[in-house]
Amino acid sequence: MTHDTLADELVAQLPLHRDTRWTAGSLGLDEAAFDAVAQRLLELESSGAVDVMNMSRDASHGLRRLNAIRFTRVA
């Protein structure tokens, strides 16, 4: 299963207009996989399927790591 397919299936299971927060840990993903899922959410935002409200990152040793993404399914 690709990360796009995973993100699409997870989003499809969410009720409309419900505030949702995902982290790598809550989805059971490693950093790279979670980054790919978050990227797909940004693509879904461009198509009007979700509204991304917040992405939290932190920096460690010069690298920026995505911690969480908060969004709402709108379509």
C-alpha positions in Angstrom: 0.0 0.0 0.0 1.4 3.4 -1.0 1.4 6.3 1.4 -1.1 8.1 -0.8 -3.5 5.2 -0.7 -3.1 4.9 3.1 -3.8 8.6 3.6 -6.8 8.5 1.2 -8.3 5.5 3.0 -7.7 7.0 6.5 -9.3 10.3 5.4 -12.3 8.6 3.9 -13.0 7.0 7.2 -13.2 10.3 9.0 -16.5 12.1 9.5 -16.9 15.5 7.8 -16.0 18.6 9.7 -14.3 16.8 12.5 -11.0 18.3 13.9 -8.4 15.6 13.5 -4.8 15.5 14.6 -2.4 12.9 13.3 1.2 12.1 14.5 3.6 9.5 13.3 3.0 7.6 16.6 -0.8 7.8 16.4 -0.7 6.2 12.9 2.1 3.8 13.7 4.4 5.2 11.0 8.1 6.2 10.9 9.2 9.7 10.1 9.5 9.2 6.3 6.2 7.6 6.0 4.5 10.2 8.1 6.1 13.0 6.0 4.6 11.3 2.9 1.2 11.0 4.4 1.3 14.7 5.4 2.4 15.6 1.9 -0.7 13.8 0.6 -2.9 15.7 3.0 -1.5 18.9 1.5 -2.4 17.6 -2.0 -5.9 16.8 -0.7 -6.1 20.3 0.6 -5.3 21.7 -2.9 -8.2 19.6 -4.3 -10.6 20.8 -1.6 -11.0 17.5 0.3 -9.4 18.6 3.5 -8.6 21.9 5.3 -5.1 21.7 6.9 -5.1 24.0 9.9 -1.7 23.4 11.5 1.5 21.5 11.0 3.9 21.3 13.9 7.6 20.9 13.4 10.7 21.0 15.6 14.3 21.3 14.7 17.0 19.0 15.9 20.6 19.1 14.8 19.7 21.4 11.9 17.0 19.1 10.6 13.3 20.0 10.7 11.0 17.1 11.7 7.2 17.1 11.3 5.6 16.2 14.6 1.9 16.5 13.9 -0.7 17.7 11.4 -4.1 19.0 12.3 -6.9 19.1 9.7 -10.6 18.7 8.9 -12.2 16.6 6.2 -14.5 18.9 4.2 -15.5 16.8 1.2 
